[in-house]
Amino acid sequence: MFEDFTVTDRWTKKSVHCVYQALIVAIATRHADAVDIKFLVDGTTVWIALPHPAWVEYKKRTGKLITDPLAVEIAGHYLKSALETGEGLGRDMYSLTVEETLTHLQAVVAAMQEPVTA
């Protein structure tokens, strides 16, 4: 759903193409307690940082795990929302809080559960 998508930027009304590129545990690269997810946004690198404590909190609340593919979907959902609301395209890194991460996770799960219409 959110690995490769197009969205309209709120301010420019321009169609923006976003493509997932990488998922990196940030402890190794920048000593942060997060997972960094890289997207190309019209060819420009944008990172979405999801905090590791969100994994713990989600497991505590639901008994389920956040998998790497689900983390990519969460980051992509956030990126799409940021562009649609005008928060996107201006920085090369966006760091979400635990609650923001879980809110976008809930939205992704809800979208996945919607029935497919033909």
N, C-alpha and C positions, 0 to 999 in steps of 0.2 A: 503494500500500500504506500509506504513512505520511503522506499529505497530509491525511487526514481519517479519524480512527480513535477508537475508544472503548477505554478500558483501566480496569481496576479498581485503584484506589489501595490499596497494601498496608496502610496504617495505618487508613484510614477505611472500607475495603471499599466505598467509593462508586464508582460508575461515573463516569469522567471523560471528557469529550469534548474531543479535541484537533484543531485545524484549522490548517493552514499558512496564513500570511498574506503573508509577504514574505521576500525574500532581499536583503541589502544588503552591499556590500563595506565592511567596517568601517574601512578606511583613511579613507574620506570622512567618516564620522560620529564616530568616536572615536579615530582615529589608531592603530588596532590592525592587526596583520598577520593578519587573520582575515576570514571571511565570517560575518555574523550572520544567523541564520534565525529569523524570528518565527513563533510559534504562539500561538493563543488556546487556553488550557486552561480550559475552563468559563468562558470570557469574560475571563479574566485573561491579560495579555500575558506570555509567557515567551520569552526569547531563548536560542538555542543558538549558541555561537561555535565555528566550526571553523577551526583554524589553517591559514593559507596554505601553510606548509611540508608539510602533508599532501598537497597537490596535487603538489608536486615529488617527494616520496617515493613516492607511488603511481605516478607516471609513470616514475620510475627503476626501480621494482620490476617493473612490468607492461607498460610501454609504452603504457598506456591513460590516458585523461583522466577526471578527475572533472567531470562536467557539472553544471550548475545543478540539473536534476531529481534527479540522483543525490545531490547535497549535501543537498537537501530530505529525501530518503529516509534518509540517514545521520542527520541531525538528528532526524527523527521516530522512527527506531529507538532512538536514544539516549533520547529523551524517554519513549517507551513503557517502555523498560527501567528508567529512573529511577523512574517511577511504580510499576511493578510491584515493585521492590526496596525502595521506601521512601525513595529519595534525592530524589524530586521534590517539587514544591509547597512551596516555602518560600523560594525565591529567584526573582528575575525574570531572572537570566542564569546560564547554565552554560557554562563554557569547557572544551572538550575538549583533550587533548594530541594530538600527532600519532599516537601509538600507539592511543589510544582511538578517534580518528577512523577509523583504518585497521581496527581491530577491528570497529567498527560497519559500516563499508563492506563488509567480508567477510561479515558476517551478512546484510546487505541483498542482496548479490549471490547468496549461497547461497539465500536465500528466493526470489529471482526465478527461479532455475534449477530449483526444485522443480517436479515435474510437477503439473499441475492435475488434480484428481480431480473427477469429476462426481457 
